Amino acid sequence: MALTVKQRFFLAILVLVFPLSAISGDPDIISDFVVPIGVNATLLDGNFFTYTGMRPLINSDPPTNFTVTKATMAEFPALNGQSVSYAVLEYPAGSVNPPHTHPRAAELLFLTYGILEVGFVDTTNKLFTQRLQAGDIFVFPKGLVHYQFNCAESDFAVAVSAFGSAAAGTVSVPSTVFATKIDDEILAKSFKTDVQTIQKLKAGFAPKA
């Protein structure tokens, strides 16, 4: 199901408003913008400041897997030094964006379609949760563990997130813990379980053959 005209309108508003409200997390620059190494600045035109990578989303079919389409400094070099980036998140019914953090920026999530259960945990281990509906905005403070869950039984959800950094970074808690080479015994002691349980959890994150 393609986005409706109203949802596209919300996205247009988002593009105009979020850069003004995003909290800067990048160093200030002493020029109007950063020219990539090896590029002749006199040859730059409007194309350099335009990112078209989101166009396929406008008329796309409902998602079948949780999908993130990013517009960060890596995809859109003109963002370097501008302290802002975006991501469009698509959630099939029942899907989750697992607990993760963004070490270099807060995140403003704007739900354009569907419903989401969201939450984050602060440094006192207090959990803050909310159920969002289309049109709601939720802020995930910088560096804190957070998640989103599409609790709908049969409908998808779409959200757009703005970050106060051109490279906010993402650290996935499950992947960081179980898809790296942290010793099984250390993890078993940390989670107060046994090595066999840890190995079963790690197996779920092993690369598919």
Disulfide bonds with the S-S distance in Angstrom:
none
